Amino acid sequence: MTAVYFDSPHSDEERRGRIYRGDIYVYSPTPATLGLCALANRLSEEAFAPHSPEIAQDFFPVEEYADILSKLKPMFIHDPEAKEWIRKIFKQFECELEQTYFDVPRLRTSTSDGYLTSGIAYAFHPHRDTWYSAPNCQINWWMPVKAQQAGNVMAFQNAFFDSVVPNTSSNYDYYQWNRDSRRDAAKHIGKDTREQPRATVEINCKDDLRIVAPVGGVMLFSGAHLHSSVENVTGKTRFSIDFRTVNAKDADAKLGAPTSDSACTGTTLRDYLQGGDLSKLPESTVALHDSGVGDGDFVYDPNAG
C-alpha cells in the first residue's frame, strides 16, 4: 500500500528507502522550488507572448506551437540558472551534494482537448520509467509551474507498484533512442510513430491517485511507479517541471525499487550530474546498471547528425 507523506521531517536516507518501497512524498513550495518555477514561467511567457502560456494553444496553429516548444524546452534545460536552483533545492531538502546526481530539469507541457499530445508534448500512457532504461534507484521530482487541478495533473496507478505488468520494454534500447528518436520529437505532431514501451494488458485507471500540489510544491516518487498523463480537458495547458536523481551510494549498492518487469537495454545513468561539481557518475557505477551496449549513442547529443 502506498503511503503519501506531506512535509515529512524524514532524512533523505529514510525518504529514499520509503520511496523505493512505493511511498510518495509531497512538500510545500520552498524559495528554491519557486525560483526554478519562476525561471520556467519567465521563459514560457516570453516564448508565447503576447498570449498567456496556459491558453496559447488557442492562438497558434499546432505546427507553430510545436516549433515554439522545440525552442523553449531546450532553452530551459540549458539555462545555467536552472542548475543553480537545482543545487539550492538539494540543500533545502538536505540531500548530500556529493552523493546526489541529477539529470537536467525538463519543462513539460500537457495541452488541453487533444490539441498536441505527441512528440514535443507527448501525453504519456501508463508506464514505469524503468521501462525506459532508468535505474531502479531513480527518484522523480515533479512540480507544477502553473496552478493545476485534478483534470490536468499526473496520475499514479498505485495498485501495480509491486506487480508484474506485461509490457514491450524488451524492444527499447536507450542508446538507439538517443541516436534515432530524441532529436525528431518536434516533428511528431499528428501521430507519434516512435516505438515506446507500453503495457500489453489493459490498465484500469479508474482508481488512480492524483495529487494536486500548489505552484512550486514538489512530489517525490520512484521511477518504478506506474504513472501517466491525465487526459487534459480543462481548457488550459499544464506546465510542470520534472527532474530525476540517483544517490551514488544506493547505485553502487544496487538498492532501489523492484523492477521485475523491465526488459529494456542500456542505462540513463551517463546523463546524470553531481549536485556539487556537475561531474559524471564513475563508469564503474554505470557498469553495474548497464544491461547492454547496443548500436547507438551512450549520451544524447542534440548537435549531432
N, C-alpha and C positions, 0 to 999 in steps of 0.2 A: 504494500500500500504506500502510495506517495504521500509524504508529509510536506506541507508548504510552510516555511519559516519566514516570518516578517520581521525585518530589522533585528535579526538574531545577533547575540553577542558571541557566538561561536568563533573560535580561532579559525584561521584559514585552513589549518590541517584537519580540524574536525569537520569543517564545512566541506572540504573536498571529499572526505570519506563518506559523508552522508549523501553527497551528490552522486557519488559512484553507486550508491545503493538505490538511487531513484528519487531522492528528495529534491525539492526546488526551493531556492532562496530568493526572496523579494526584499528589496531595500528602497527606502525613501530617497529622493534626489539628494545629491551632495554638491558642493561647489564645483568639484571636478567633472561630475557627470553632466551638470548643467552647462559647464564650459564647453564640453565636447558637443552637446546638443546645439548650443548657440553657434558654434562654427558651422555645423551642418545646416542650420536654419539660414545663416547669412549667405552661404554659398547657394543654397536652393532658391532663396528669394532673388538673388542676383541672376540666376540662370533662367528663371521663369518670369522675370519682370516684364511687364507691369502687373502680372497676374499672381494671385496667391498660389503657392505650390500645391496646396490641397485641392484646388479646383482648376488648376491649369489645364488638365486634360479636356476641359470643356471648350478650350480656345485654340487648340492645336490639332492639325491632322496627326494621326498616330505616328506616321513616319517621322515627322518633325519632332514630336515629343520624344520618340526613342533616340533621335540624334542628340537632343539636349541632354538626356540621361547619359548617353555614351561619353559625353564630355564632363558632366557634373560628377559622376561617381568616381572616376579616376582622380579628378581634382581633389575630392575629399580624401581619398585614400592616401595620396602623396603629399598632402599639406603637412609640413613639419609640425604645425601646431597640434594636429591630431595625435601624433605620437607623444607629445609633451603632456597632453591631457590624459592619455592612457597611463603614463607614469604616475601622474598625480592620483588617478583613480586607484591604482595598485597601492599607493601609500595610504590612502584613506580607508581601503579595505584590508589593510595590514597584510598584504602579500609580500613575500621576500623578493625583492627585485632581482637578486642574483639567481634565484631558483624559478622565477616565473617568466615564461616565454609566451609571446603572443603573436598572432598573425594580424595583419593590418586591419584596422576598423573599416567596415563597409557600410555605406549608406544604402538602405533598402527601400524600395517603393512597392506598394500594392495598390494598383489603380482600382477604381470602382466600376461595377457593372460590365466587366469583361472587356474594358477598353484596351488594355495591353496586359496580357498575362503570360507572355513568352519572352525568351531571350533576356534582354537587359532588365526586364521587370517580371521575371519568372515567378509564377504562382506555384508554390511547392505543394505537391501531393504528400500524403503521409510518408515519412521517410526517417531514417536514422542517418546522422552524419557519418557514422561508422560504415555505412554502405558506400560512402564516397571516399574511402581510404583514410578517414580520420582515425587517430589513435583512441583506444578505449579510455585513456586518461584525459581526453579533451573536455574542457568545461566551456560552455557557451555563455556569453554575456550579451544581454539583449535589452535595449532601452528605447522608449518612444521619443521621437523628436517633436512630434505634434500631439496634441490631445487626441486620445483614441477612445474607442468604445468597443463593446463586445463583438460588434459586427465587422471590425476591420483589424483585429489583432492576430496573434498566432495561437494555435491550439495544440494541446498535448493529448495524445491518445494513451493515457496512463496504463490502461489495462494490459498493454503489450510490452511494458518495460523489460520484464524478465521472461517474456515468452518468445518462442521462435516464430518469426513471421517469414514465410516463404517469399523470396524476392529475387530480383535479377542482378544483384550486385556482382555475380560472377562474371558479368560482361563488362564490368567497369575497371579500367586501369587508369590511375591518376596521371601517370606520365603521358599516356596517349591523350587524355583530356587536355592537359597543358599544351600539347603540340597541336592538336587538331580542332578543339572545340571552344576554348575560352575566348579567343580573340574575336570570334564571329557572333558573339551574343547579340549585339545590337541589330544584326541582320535578320534575326528570327522574330518577325513581327506578327504575322497572321498565325503561324504554327511553328512550334519549336521541334525540329526534327532531330536534335541531338539526343542520343540514347543516354538516359539517366536511370539509375537504379530505382526500382519501384516494387511495391508488394505485388505478388501474383494472386493474392486472395483479397476478397473484399474487406475493407477496414470500416467497421461501424463507428462513425464519428458522432453519433447521436449524444453520447455521454462524454464528449471531450471536455477538457479543462481549459478555460480561458481566463487569463489573469489580466486585468486592465490596470496598468500602473500609470502614474502621472508622468508628465514630461520629465525626463531625467531620472525616473525611477528605474531600477535595474533588476532583471531576473537572471539568476544563475542556474544552469541546469546541465545535465550530462549530454554529451554529443550522442549518447546511445538512446536517448529518449525518442520515441516515435512522436513526431510533431509535423505540423502542416500549416500552410497559409489558410486563414479563414476566407471563404468566398466573400468578397467585399461588395456589399450592396448599399453602402452608407451614403453614396454620393460624394465622398471625399477620398482622396488618395492617402493611404497610410505611409508615413515616413518614419523609419526606425533605423537604429544603428545596431550592429552586432559585431563582436569580435570574439576570438576564442583563445583560451590559454591552456598551457600544459605546465605542470610542475616537473622540473627536471629530475628531482629525486623519485617522484612517482613513475616517471617514464623509464628511468633506469631500473626500478624495481618491478616494472610491468604491472603496476597497480592500475585499477580503473574499473569501469562498469563491465558487466557481462556482454560479450559480443559474439554469441554462439551462432548468429545467423548472417554474419558478414563474410562474403567470399570475394571481395574486391582485391585488387593488387596495387602495389605502390604504397606510398605514405605521404601525407601532407606535412610531415614534421620539418622538412627543409625550409618551409615557408616561415617558420617561427623565429622571432627575435627576442633576445633577452630584455627584460624590463629595465635593466641598468644601462648597459653599454650598447645595446642593439646587436650584439654578436649572435651568431647562429648556434644551434644546438650541435654538440660534438657528433661527428659521424658515427662514433661508437654507440651513441644513444639512438640515433636514427636507425642504425642497422638492426636493432632489436625489434623494430616495428615494421621493417621493410619486407613485405611479402613477395616482392618480385622486382626485377629490373628489366621491364619490358622495353619495347622500342618507342621511346618518347622523350620528353623533357622532364628532368627531375624538378625543375622550378620554372614557373611560367615567366616568360619574358615578353611583355607587351610590345616591344620594339623589334622582335624577331620576325622573320618572314616577310 
